[in-house]
């Protein structure tokens, strides 16, 4: 099974949200804040094991009725088996499930990750981390701020 990330479609927290959180009205620090925001989102993704940004992935490999992708949360999955589009595809956690009537030898899946409604507590955790990185640029951030990890614990994929 080959998994390839194709695109980053959308970040869950915008620069404007981060600036509002930091109470910054000028554009002087935009590049710095953007970098720290992306670092905070990546830290939250690594901590939870979830794809918090909207990504597009390609998964290819040998046919199986259930394909464990390791990608969560799945928002949309489009499947082709031997080049033919498959309808009635379902998914649970990171597993794409094909209908019983589906057979073939090769499979290609396009997956869009993300949430229908992004959780406010994950947004808050990302903003807290962004603030910590912005206010303490020389600080070695070995651990997430306690409030951030508490907010993210409910979403953590344990045992991955």
C-alpha positions in Angstrom: 0.0 0.0 0.0 1.4 3.4 -1.0 0.2 6.5 0.7 1.1 9.9 -0.8 0.0 13.4 0.4 -1.0 15.4 -2.7 -2.1 18.8 -1.3 -2.7 20.9 1.8 -6.1 22.3 1.0 -6.9 24.4 4.1 -5.5 25.0 7.6 -7.9 24.8 10.5 -6.8 28.1 12.1 -6.3 31.3 10.1 -3.7 34.0 10.5 -6.5 36.4 11.4 -7.6 34.2 14.2 -4.1 33.9 15.6 -3.6 37.7 15.4 -6.9 38.3 17.2 -5.8 35.8 19.9 -2.5 37.5 20.2 -4.2 41.0 20.2 -2.0 42.1 17.2 -3.5 44.6 14.8 -0.5 45.4 12.5 0.9 43.2 9.7 4.5 43.6 11.0 4.6 40.1 12.4 2.5 38.2 9.9 5.3 36.0 8.6 6.5 35.1 12.1 3.0 34.4 13.3 2.2 32.3 10.2 5.3 30.1 10.8 4.5 29.7 14.5 0.8 28.9 13.7 1.9 26.2 11.2 4.3 24.8 13.8 1.5 24.7 16.4 -0.8 22.9 14.0 1.9 20.3 13.2 2.5 19.8 16.9 -1.2 19.3 17.5 -1.3 16.8 14.5 1.7 14.9 16.0 0.1 14.8 19.4 -3.3 13.6 18.4 -2.4 11.5 15.4 -5.1 13.3 13.4 -4.9 15.2 10.2 -6.1 18.6 11.4 -5.5 20.4 8.1 -7.6 19.5 5.1 -5.3 17.3 3.1 -5.7 15.4 -0.1 -4.1 11.9 -0.1 -3.7 9.2 -2.8 -3.6 5.6 -1.6 -2.8 2.9 -4.1 -2.1 -0.8 -3.9 -3.5 -4.3 -4.2 -7.3 -4.8 -3.9 -8.7 -5.5 -0.4 -12.3 -5.0 0.8 -11.1 -3.1 3.8 -8.1 -0.8 3.5 -6.4 0.5 6.6 -4.9 3.9 5.5 -3.7 5.3 8.9 -5.3 8.6 7.8 -7.9 10.2 10.1 -10.4 11.9 10.1 -11.6 10.9 6.6 -14.0 13.5 5.3 -14.4 12.0 1.8 -13.1 8.9 -0.1 -13.3 8.3 -3.8 -12.3 4.8 -4.9 -11.4 3.3 -8.2 -10.9 -0.5 -8.6 -9.1 -1.5 -11.8 -9.9 2.1 -13.1 -13.6 1.9 -12.5 -15.2 4.2 -9.9 -16.8 2.4 -6.9 -20.1 3.7 -5.3 -21.3 3.1 -1.8 -17.9 3.4 -0.2 -17.9 3.7 3.6 -15.2 4.4 6.2 -14.7 3.9 9.8 -11.8 5.6 11.6 -8.9 5.2 9.1 -10.3 2.2 7.3 -12.0 2.5 3.9 -14.6 -0.2 3.4 -15.8 -1.3 0.0 -19.1 -2.9 -0.8 -19.3 -6.7 -0.9 -20.0 -6.8 -4.6 -16.7 -5.1 -5.4 -13.8 -7.1 -6.8 -10.6 -6.4 -8.6 -6.8 -6.5 -8.4 -5.7 -2.8 -8.1 -7.2 0.0 -6.0 -6.8 3.7 -6.1 -8.3 5.9 -3.4 -8.4 9.7 -3.2 -9.0 10.8 0.4 -9.9 14.2 1.7 -9.3 14.6 5.4 -10.8 17.1 7.8 -13.8 17.8 10.0 -17.2 18.9 8.9 -17.2 21.4 11.8 -13.7 22.0 13.3 -13.8 21.5 17.1 -13.4 24.7 19.1 -11.2 23.0 21.7 -8.6 22.0 19.1 -8.7 25.6 17.8 -8.1 26.9 21.3 -5.2 24.4 21.8 -3.6 25.5 18.6 -4.0 29.2 19.5 -2.5 28.6 22.9 0.5 26.9 21.4 0.9 29.7 18.8 0.9 32.3 21.6 3.5 30.4 23.6 5.8 30.1 20.5 5.3 33.8 19.7 5.8 35.1 23.2 8.8 32.8 24.0 10.7 32.5 20.7 13.9 31.3 22.5 12.0 28.7 24.6 12.7 25.1 23.7 9.2 23.8 23.5 9.7 20.2 24.5 6.2 19.6 25.7 2.8 21.2 24.7 1.5 23.7 27.2 -0.6 21.9 29.8 -3.8 23.6 28.7 -3.2 22.6 25.1 -2.5 19.0 25.9 -5.6 18.8 28.2 -7.8 20.2 25.3 -6.3 17.8 22.8 -6.4 14.6 25.0 -10.0 13.9 24.0 -8.9 13.6 20.3 -5.7 11.7 20.8 -5.4 8.4 19.0 -4.0 6.2 21.7 -1.9 3.1 20.8 -1.1 4.2 17.3 
